[in-house]
Amino acid sequence: MNRPKECDSYTDCNEHGDCISGDCSCDLGWFGKTCTSSGIDEWGEKAWKGLVVLFSILYFLLFVLALYKLYKAIKSDKHLGINRLFVRLLRSPKHLSLFFISLIGLLRGIWISYDPLCLRNKMPRVGDRLLGEITYPILYGVYTCVLLVWGGLYQGMASKKTDPFRILRRFLLWIMILSFPCVSIMSILKGLRYSDSTVYILGSCCVGVGIVILVMGFIMFTILLFCYVDSNAGKSEEIELRFQNSIALSETQNIFLQEKREDVPSSPSPFRRSSLALFFDDSANKRNEEIGLVDGSNNVADFHNWQKQDCTWNTFESENTSVTSEIFIRDTTKHEDYNYRLHTKHGEVSHYILNLTEEDGIVFRKIIILSSLSALLGILVLLLYISYTVGNLSDNPHATLALIYIAFSLEIFSCTIIYNVFTTQIRVEAKERLNFVTRICIDNSDKEVKISYPKRFGNIGDKLYYYF
């Protein structure tokens, strides 16, 4: 005997569900055979208000923290116009991820505090779907930014046309961009109750492919990074890193140097012009090669004896010679030498990322673990979203409430982990020295810091440019 139909169209489901094969499939937060009972009726006003207040506070707090962190990262640029703001925001995965996290906090906070799931019928269903689901491609973008950072550690060791990591980063970037219109179109169509299932199947396949790519990317980079750190931890030797001061530093700046070397004399003279040069000293062939970092005041560092000698960014080694590195600041007024020591890796195999000490490797592994854990939590949130989108939870309101709590909690927790990961600093001494010298140029020069380098050192110059 055929069971009688409960509905013929979505209007028979109180406009809060879809009529599928004569049965009402209720929207999330609505229950009953004809979707007439809201979640507030099932859970109680007190339980619902508690959820709204709790997660509104948490999401708005996440928004404020991420936005403040982004502001601190960008405000140091004295020449920050609109165009440069977008360049710094879009070209830096760190800045972009912080922007995405702040956007998640803002959109989620607005959605939860206003009328989530249309339980009070304040918001049209299309707006509720779009505002509630647009955070998922943004969350996907956060994890893509992590992969872009990891991929950037390996990029630049081959030509631009054949560099596999450059191609992979471009591919990930396009997947991230395409996820926004894909999810937005699906949300709008679901809000309008578009009945063609082909569109939903195609959209679900796109979402599934994106998740698989994200998972495979994290697995691949986690293995690569762990193998690098494990195979090189402790295999280091010290080389001398010489700082030659050719400028009159301010008293505050000299205090900074005195913390590193107590025998450095202080000078209260004002800062003038400065330039930074990264030298490659090929002692076997008795020639120097340098990359110059200048402050834009026409005090450009000279380039010496450019010859065809291969040199890698990470180990400063060529095939037949041992190459050491010198970093110094110079001018024509005063010369003082500051000697520091740097741990660097040497070996027969070329490596692709910055040299790390054993202690740095421990920190780096923690960052890998936290990032991977956050990615797994974020993927779990996406899977939960898919489950309650394609499933029918109208028969169990308490399980639905628990699912909402779990999804929001995992989302906030995973974003917080990523936020903390990007605030973690691996203390590589060479990087700190370069950072300090550049800060002097930025803080005391009226012009923008520029980086000059010959074309054949493009990979190294690009890394310096994007770092600063």
C-alpha positions in Angstrom: 0.0 0.0 0.0 1.3 3.4 -1.0 1.9 5.8 1.9 -0.1 9.1 1.5 1.9 12.1 0.6 2.5 14.7 3.2 3.3 17.5 0.7 3.2 18.5 -2.9 5.4 21.6 -2.7 7.6 23.5 -0.2 4.6 25.6 0.7 3.1 22.5 2.4 6.2 22.4 4.6 5.5 25.7 6.2 8.0 27.3 3.8 10.8 26.0 6.1 11.5 22.7 4.2 11.7 21.0 0.8 9.1 18.6 -0.5 11.1 15.5 -1.5 9.2 12.4 -2.8 6.1 13.5 -0.9 7.9 14.1 2.4 9.0 17.3 4.0 12.8 17.7 4.5 13.0 20.5 7.1 15.6 23.2 7.1 18.1 23.1 9.9 16.4 24.3 13.1 12.9 23.3 12.0 11.1 20.1 13.0 7.9 18.1 12.6 6.3 16.3 9.7 5.4 19.6 8.0 8.2 21.7 9.6 5.9 23.8 11.8 8.0 23.6 15.0 11.0 25.8 15.3 14.1 25.1 17.3 13.2 27.7 19.9 10.0 25.7 20.6 11.9 22.5 20.9 15.0 23.7 22.8 13.4 26.4 24.9 14.0 30.2 24.8 16.7 30.1 27.5 18.8 27.4 25.7 18.6 29.3 22.4 19.5 32.7 23.9 22.5 31.1 25.7 23.8 29.8 22.4 23.3 33.1 20.6 25.0 35.2 23.4 27.9 32.8 23.8 28.9 32.5 20.2 28.2 36.1 19.4 30.7 37.1 22.0 33.3 34.6 20.9 33.0 35.4 17.2 33.1 39.2 17.7 36.1 38.7 20.0 37.8 36.6 17.2 37.0 39.4 14.8 38.6 42.1 17.0 41.8 40.1 17.8 42.4 39.1 14.2 41.8 42.6 12.9 44.1 44.1 15.6 46.8 41.6 14.6 46.4 42.5 11.0 46.5 46.2 11.8 49.8 45.8 13.7 51.3 43.8 10.8 50.4 46.5 8.2 50.7 49.8 10.1 54.5 49.8 10.1 54.4 50.8 6.5 54.7 54.6 6.4 53.8 54.8 2.7 50.6 52.7 3.0 48.1 54.0 0.4 45.1 52.2 -0.9 46.9 50.4 -3.7 49.8 49.3 -1.5 47.3 48.2 1.2 45.7 45.8 -1.2 49.1 44.6 -2.5 50.3 43.9 1.0 47.0 42.2 1.9 46.8 40.0 -1.2 50.4 39.1 -1.6 51.0 38.0 2.0 49.3 34.7 3.0 49.8 35.7 6.6 47.9 39.0 6.1 45.3 37.3 4.0 44.6 34.6 6.6 44.2 37.2 9.3 41.8 39.1 7.1 39.9 35.9 6.5 39.7 35.1 10.2 38.5 38.6 11.1 35.9 38.3 8.3 34.7 34.9 9.7 34.3 36.5 13.1 32.4 39.5 11.8 30.0 37.6 9.5 29.3 34.8 11.9 28.8 37.3 14.7 26.3 39.3 12.7 24.5 36.2 11.5 24.2 34.6 15.0 23.2 37.8 16.8 20.5 38.7 14.2 18.4 35.7 13.2 20.3 32.5 12.5 18.3 29.7 10.8 15.4 32.1 10.3 13.9 30.9 13.6 12.2 34.3 14.2 11.5 34.9 10.5 13.4 38.3 10.6 15.6 37.5 7.6 14.7 36.1 4.1 15.8 32.6 3.5 18.2 33.6 0.7 20.0 36.1 3.0 20.1 33.6 5.8 21.7 30.9 3.6 24.2 33.2 2.0 25.3 34.9 5.2 25.5 31.6 7.1 27.3 29.6 4.4 29.7 32.2 2.9 32.0 31.6 5.9 32.9 28.1 4.7 34.8 29.2 1.6 36.4 31.9 3.8 37.5 29.1 6.2 38.7 27.2 3.2 40.8 30.2 2.3 42.4 30.3 5.7 43.8 26.8 5.3 44.8 27.5 1.7 46.9 30.4 3.1 48.7 28.0 5.3 49.5 25.8 2.3 50.6 28.9 0.4 53.0 29.7 3.2 54.4 26.2 3.2 54.7 26.1 -0.6 56.5 29.4 -0.5 59.3 27.8 1.5 60.0 25.5 -1.4 59.3 27.9 -4.3 62.1 29.6 -6.3 64.6 26.8 -6.6 63.7 26.2 -10.3 62.7 28.4 -13.2 59.3 30.0 -13.0 57.9 27.9 -15.8 58.9 24.5 -14.4 58.9 25.2 -10.6 56.4 22.6 -9.3 55.7 24.5 -6.1 55.0 27.7 -7.9 52.5 25.8 -10.1 51.0 24.2 -7.0 50.6 27.5 -5.3 48.9 29.0 -8.3 46.6 26.0 -8.5 45.6 26.3 -4.8 45.0 30.0 -5.2 42.6 29.4 -8.1 40.8 26.7 -6.1 40.4 29.1 -3.2 39.1 31.9 -5.5 36.6 29.5 -7.3 35.2 28.3 -3.9 33.6 31.6 -3.3 31.3 31.8 -6.3 30.6 28.0 -6.1 29.3 28.1 -2.5 27.6 31.5 -3.1 25.6 30.2 -6.1 24.6 27.0 -4.3 23.5 29.1 -1.2 21.4 31.4 -3.3 19.8 28.5 -5.3 19.0 26.7 -2.0 17.5 29.9 -0.6 15.3 30.2 -3.7 14.5 26.4 -3.4 15.7 25.7 -6.9 14.6 22.2 -7.6 17.1 20.9 -10.2 19.2 18.4 -8.4 21.9 18.4 -11.1 23.2 21.8 -9.9 23.5 20.6 -6.3 25.3 17.4 -7.3 27.7 19.4 -9.4 28.3 21.8 -6.5 28.7 19.0 -4.0 31.3 17.4 -6.3 33.2 20.7 -6.5 33.2 21.0 -2.7 34.4 17.4 -2.3 37.2 17.9 -4.8 38.3 21.1 -2.9 38.4 19.2 0.4 40.4 16.4 -1.1 42.9 18.8 -2.5 43.2 20.6 0.8 43.7 17.3 2.7 46.3 16.0 0.2 48.2 19.3 0.4 48.4 19.2 4.1 49.6 15.6 4.1 52.2 16.2 1.4 53.7 19.4 3.0 53.6 17.9 6.5 55.6 14.9 5.3 58.1 17.2 3.4 58.6 19.6 6.3 58.9 16.8 8.9 61.5 15.0 6.7 63.5 18.2 6.3 63.6 19.1 10.0 64.2 15.5 11.1 67.0 14.9 8.6 68.9 18.1 9.4 68.3 18.8 13.1 71.7 19.1 14.9 73.7 18.8 11.6 75.0 22.4 11.7 78.2 24.3 12.1 78.8 27.9 13.0 80.0 30.6 10.5 80.7 34.1 11.3 78.1 36.8 10.4 79.7 40.2 10.4 77.8 43.5 10.8 79.8 46.6 9.8 78.2 49.7 11.1 78.7 52.7 8.8 75.9 54.9 10.3 75.4 56.9 13.4 72.7 55.1 15.3 70.3 56.6 17.8 70.7 55.9 21.5 67.8 53.5 21.5 69.1 51.5 18.6 72.5 51.2 20.3 70.9 49.9 23.4 69.4 47.1 21.3 72.8 46.3 20.0 74.4 46.4 23.4 72.0 43.7 24.5 73.6 41.5 21.9 77.2 42.7 22.5 78.1 44.7 25.6 81.3 45.9 24.1 79.5 47.9 21.3 79.9 51.6 22.0 76.7 53.7 22.0 76.3 56.9 19.9 73.4 59.3 20.4 73.9 60.8 16.9 70.9 60.9 14.6 70.4 58.4 11.9 71.4 59.4 8.4 71.7 57.3 5.4 72.0 53.5 5.3 72.3 50.6 3.0 72.4 46.9 3.5 74.4 44.5 1.4 74.3 40.7 1.5 77.7 39.5 0.3 78.6 36.1 -1.1 82.3 35.8 -0.4 83.8 33.3 -2.8 87.2 33.0 -1.1 88.5 30.4 -3.6 88.1 32.7 -6.5 88.7 35.9 -4.5 85.6 37.8 -5.5 82.6 39.2 -3.7 79.0 39.3 -4.9 76.3 41.2 -3.1 72.6 42.1 -3.0 72.0 45.6 -1.9 69.1 46.8 0.3 68.9 50.6 0.3 66.7 53.2 1.9 65.8 55.2 -1.3 68.0 58.2 -0.4 70.3 57.7 -3.5 72.9 55.9 -1.3 72.8 52.8 -3.4 75.2 50.0 -2.6 77.6 49.2 -5.3 77.5 45.8 -7.0 80.9 44.0 -7.2 82.3 41.7 -9.9 79.1 40.0 -11.2 80.2 36.7 -12.7 78.5 33.5 -13.6 78.8 31.5 -10.4 75.8 29.5 -9.1 74.8 30.2 -5.5 71.8 28.9 -3.6 69.7 30.9 -1.2 69.6 28.4 1.6 73.1 27.0 2.1 75.2 29.6 0.3 77.1 26.8 -1.4 78.1 26.3 -5.0 79.2 23.1 -6.6 83.0 23.4 -6.2 83.6 26.1 -3.6 82.6 26.8 0.0 80.8 30.1 0.2 80.3 32.1 3.4 78.1 35.1 3.9 78.6 38.6 5.2 75.9 41.2 6.1 76.8 44.7 6.8 75.5 48.3 7.0 77.8 50.9 5.5 78.3 54.6 4.9 81.1 57.0 4.4 81.2 58.5 7.9 82.0 55.8 10.5 82.9 52.2 10.5 82.4 49.7 13.4 82.3 46.0 13.1 79.8 43.8 15.0 80.4 40.1 14.9 77.6 37.6 15.4 77.5 33.9 14.8 74.9 32.0 12.8 74.0 28.3 12.7 73.8 27.1 9.2 73.4 23.8 7.5 75.9 22.1 5.2 75.6 18.9 3.3 75.6 17.2 -0.1 71.9 17.6 -0.6 70.5 21.0 -1.4 67.6 22.0 0.9 64.7 24.2 0.0 63.8 26.1 3.2 65.5 28.3 5.8 68.2 26.8 7.9 67.0 25.9 11.4 68.7 24.9 14.6 67.6 21.8 16.5 65.6 24.1 18.9 64.0 25.9 16.0 63.1 22.5 14.5 61.1 21.7 17.7 59.1 24.9 17.3 58.7 24.3 13.7 57.3 20.8 14.3 54.8 22.2 16.8 53.7 24.7 14.2 53.2 21.9 11.7 51.2 19.8 14.2 49.0 22.8 15.2 48.3 23.8 11.6 47.5 20.2 10.6 45.2 19.8 13.6 43.5 23.0 12.8 43.0 21.9 9.2 41.5 18.6 10.3 39.1 20.5 12.6 38.2 22.8 9.8 37.6 19.9 7.4 35.4 18.3 10.1 33.3 21.5 10.2 32.9 21.3 6.4 31.9 17.7 6.6 29.4 18.5 9.3 28.0 21.3 7.1 27.6 18.8 4.3 26.0 16.2 6.6 23.3 18.5 7.8 22.8 20.0 4.3 22.1 16.7 2.6 20.8 14.8 5.7 17.4 15.0 7.5 17.8 15.9 11.1 14.2 16.9 11.7 13.4 13.9 13.9 16.0 14.7 16.6 16.1 18.3 17.8 18.6 17.7 20.6 21.1 16.1 18.2 20.7 19.1 16.0 21.4 21.5 18.9 24.5 19.5 19.8 25.6 19.5 16.2 25.3 23.3 16.1 27.4 23.7 19.2 30.1 21.3 17.9 30.3 23.0 14.5 30.6 26.5 16.0 33.1 25.4 18.6 35.3 23.6 16.2 35.2 26.6 13.8 36.3 29.0 16.5 38.9 26.7 17.9 40.5 26.0 14.5 40.6 29.7 13.6 42.2 30.4 17.0 44.9 27.8 16.3 45.7 29.3 12.9 45.8 32.8 14.6 48.3 31.6 17.2 50.4 29.7 14.6 50.9 32.9 12.6 52.0 34.8 15.8 54.6 32.2 16.5 58.1 33.3 15.5 60.9 30.9 14.7 64.0 32.7 15.9 66.5 32.4 13.1 69.3 34.8 13.9 70.1 35.8 10.3 66.4 36.7 9.9 66.4 38.7 13.1 69.5 40.7 12.0 68.0 41.5 8.6 64.7 42.5 10.3 66.5 44.8 12.7 68.5 46.5 10.0 65.4 47.0 7.8 63.5 48.5 10.7 66.3 51.1 11.1 65.9 52.0 7.5 62.1 52.2 7.7 61.9 54.1 11.0 64.4 56.7 10.1 64.1 57.3 6.4 61.6 59.5 4.7 61.6 57.2 1.7 60.5 53.6 1.2 63.0 50.8 1.6 64.0 49.3 -1.7 65.8 46.2 -2.6 68.3 46.2 -5.5 69.7 43.0 -6.9 70.9 41.6 -10.3 68.6 39.6 -12.4 70.4 36.3 -11.9 69.8 36.6 -8.1 66.1 37.1 -8.7 65.1 34.2 -6.4 67.0 35.6 -3.4 65.9 39.2 -4.1 62.3 38.1 -4.3 62.5 36.3 -1.0 64.0 39.4 0.7 61.4 41.6 -0.9 58.4 39.5 0.2 59.9 39.1 3.7 60.4 42.8 4.3 
